[in-house]
Amino acid sequence: MRQASLTVLERLRDFDRDFVTEPYESAWASEAALFILVSEAAHPNDYLEVVPQISADGINWSNTGDCLVMRGDDSVKHLLLRQFAGAIRFRCRLSHGARLKLTLQLHLKE
């Protein structure tokens, strides 16, 4: 049986500016999936850009994998990662003037 973990990084939180999630230790996992759910958007054309970042030490970060772009009228999207180091986090940028209510869930499995 594979080991799996689900962590809610943000739950129904309003964002109106760029942010970075807290780092999460992931060295044991072989796969990671970030699910982003939009509960509310001020405008359907508001967008969020999510860039995964990895770190060997939890201090110095490097962008990795694909960037995900999500519009305000998208309800859910996911981002898959199969190669990463000891810790993972996500840099999130909002379009100018955007306001989104988001939930971010990180699923890890070996």
C-alpha beads as a LAMMPS data file, in Angstrom:
LAMMPS data file: protein, C-alpha beads

110 atoms
109 bonds

1 atom types
1 bond types

-500.0 500.0 xlo xhi
-500.0 500.0 ylo yhi
-500.0 500.0 zlo zhi

Masses

1 110.0

Atoms # bond

1 1 1 0.000 0.000 0.000
2 1 1 1.329 3.426 -0.944
3 1 1 1.682 6.149 1.652
4 1 1 -0.214 9.374 1.052
5 1 1 -0.684 12.704 2.764
6 1 1 -3.169 15.549 2.292
7 1 1 -2.380 19.014 3.638
8 1 1 -4.622 22.033 3.288
9 1 1 -2.224 24.935 2.719
10 1 1 -4.985 27.570 2.538
11 1 1 -8.725 27.191 3.195
12 1 1 -11.296 29.652 1.837
13 1 1 -8.862 32.534 2.234
14 1 1 -9.278 35.876 0.454
15 1 1 -6.261 37.037 -1.520
16 1 1 -5.766 40.412 -3.175
17 1 1 -1.975 40.353 -3.547
18 1 1 0.863 37.974 -4.385
19 1 1 1.815 35.358 -1.797
20 1 1 3.991 32.303 -1.170
21 1 1 2.710 29.231 0.666
22 1 1 4.478 27.887 3.721
23 1 1 7.110 25.275 2.833
24 1 1 6.153 21.642 3.234
25 1 1 8.638 18.794 3.781
26 1 1 8.218 16.378 0.905
27 1 1 11.446 14.366 0.591
28 1 1 9.660 11.062 1.287
29 1 1 7.172 11.492 -1.568
30 1 1 7.566 10.583 -5.233
31 1 1 4.551 12.568 -6.473
32 1 1 2.926 15.842 -5.506
33 1 1 -0.348 17.336 -6.686
34 1 1 -1.538 20.808 -5.788
35 1 1 -5.283 21.391 -6.185
36 1 1 -6.438 25.011 -6.395
37 1 1 -10.120 25.737 -5.874
38 1 1 -11.629 29.156 -6.554
39 1 1 -14.670 29.825 -4.352
40 1 1 -15.169 33.472 -5.308
41 1 1 -13.683 35.894 -7.801
42 1 1 -14.269 39.632 -8.016
43 1 1 -14.146 39.321 -11.807
44 1 1 -14.099 36.223 -14.083
45 1 1 -10.996 37.555 -15.869
46 1 1 -8.970 37.817 -12.654
47 1 1 -6.177 35.288 -12.784
48 1 1 -3.728 33.498 -10.557
49 1 1 -0.313 32.238 -11.657
50 1 1 1.133 29.404 -9.543
51 1 1 4.831 28.493 -9.763
52 1 1 6.106 25.450 -7.833
53 1 1 9.399 25.938 -6.019
54 1 1 11.709 23.342 -4.478
55 1 1 14.491 23.545 -1.914
56 1 1 17.088 21.204 -0.471
57 1 1 17.414 23.257 2.712
58 1 1 14.087 25.112 3.093
59 1 1 15.869 28.465 2.750
60 1 1 16.986 28.774 -0.872
61 1 1 14.253 28.200 -3.463
62 1 1 14.275 27.304 -7.157
63 1 1 11.374 27.367 -9.613
64 1 1 10.559 23.950 -11.058
65 1 1 8.010 22.292 -13.293
66 1 1 5.167 23.899 -15.134
67 1 1 3.518 27.168 -14.206
68 1 1 -0.263 26.979 -13.761
69 1 1 -2.490 29.887 -14.782
70 1 1 -6.006 29.904 -13.379
71 1 1 -8.782 32.344 -14.259
72 1 1 -11.424 33.570 -11.850
73 1 1 -14.099 31.612 -13.688
74 1 1 -12.181 28.301 -13.289
75 1 1 -13.507 26.321 -10.347
76 1 1 -10.658 23.839 -9.853
77 1 1 -7.298 23.038 -11.447
78 1 1 -4.323 20.951 -10.430
79 1 1 -0.581 20.968 -10.863
80 1 1 1.425 17.713 -10.839
81 1 1 5.082 17.327 -9.860
82 1 1 7.166 14.181 -10.045
83 1 1 10.676 15.490 -9.431
84 1 1 11.385 17.650 -6.413
85 1 1 13.757 17.961 -3.486
86 1 1 13.376 18.045 0.284
87 1 1 10.797 20.821 0.540
88 1 1 8.151 22.280 -1.719
89 1 1 6.211 25.544 -1.752
90 1 1 4.219 27.550 -4.285
91 1 1 4.711 31.171 -5.386
92 1 1 1.357 32.682 -6.344
93 1 1 0.869 35.898 -8.318
94 1 1 -2.466 37.597 -8.878
95 1 1 -3.329 39.823 -11.806
96 1 1 -3.497 43.554 -11.072
97 1 1 -6.589 44.319 -8.977
98 1 1 -7.595 40.650 -8.647
99 1 1 -9.446 39.398 -5.597
100 1 1 -9.912 35.635 -5.202
101 1 1 -11.117 33.353 -2.413
102 1 1 -8.955 30.222 -2.654
103 1 1 -8.400 26.796 -1.180
104 1 1 -5.043 25.099 -1.841
105 1 1 -4.622 21.399 -1.097
106 1 1 -1.295 19.576 -1.361
107 1 1 -1.461 15.809 -1.955
108 1 1 1.762 13.815 -1.571
109 1 1 2.281 10.086 -2.169
110 1 1 5.119 7.637 -2.578

Bonds

1 1 1 2
2 1 2 3
3 1 3 4
4 1 4 5
5 1 5 6
6 1 6 7
7 1 7 8
8 1 8 9
9 1 9 10
10 1 10 11
11 1 11 12
12 1 12 13
13 1 13 14
14 1 14 15
15 1 15 16
16 1 16 17
17 1 17 18
18 1 18 19
19 1 19 20
20 1 20 21
21 1 21 22
22 1 22 23
23 1 23 24
24 1 24 25
25 1 25 26
26 1 26 27
27 1 27 28
28 1 28 29
29 1 29 30
30 1 30 31
31 1 31 32
32 1 32 33
33 1 33 34
34 1 34 35
35 1 35 36
36 1 36 37
37 1 37 38
38 1 38 39
39 1 39 40
40 1 40 41
41 1 41 42
42 1 42 43
43 1 43 44
44 1 44 45
45 1 45 46
46 1 46 47
47 1 47 48
48 1 48 49
49 1 49 50
50 1 50 51
51 1 51 52
52 1 52 53
53 1 53 54
54 1 54 55
55 1 55 56
56 1 56 57
57 1 57 58
58 1 58 59
59 1 59 60
60 1 60 61
61 1 61 62
62 1 62 63
63 1 63 64
64 1 64 65
65 1 65 66
66 1 66 67
67 1 67 68
68 1 68 69
69 1 69 70
70 1 70 71
71 1 71 72
72 1 72 73
73 1 73 74
74 1 74 75
75 1 75 76
76 1 76 77
77 1 77 78
78 1 78 79
79 1 79 80
80 1 80 81
81 1 81 82
82 1 82 83
83 1 83 84
84 1 84 85
85 1 85 86
86 1 86 87
87 1 87 88
88 1 88 89
89 1 89 90
90 1 90 91
91 1 91 92
92 1 92 93
93 1 93 94
94 1 94 95
95 1 95 96
96 1 96 97
97 1 97 98
98 1 98 99
99 1 99 100
100 1 100 101
101 1 101 102
102 1 102 103
103 1 103 104
104 1 104 105
105 1 105 106
106 1 106 107
107 1 107 108
108 1 108 109
109 1 109 110
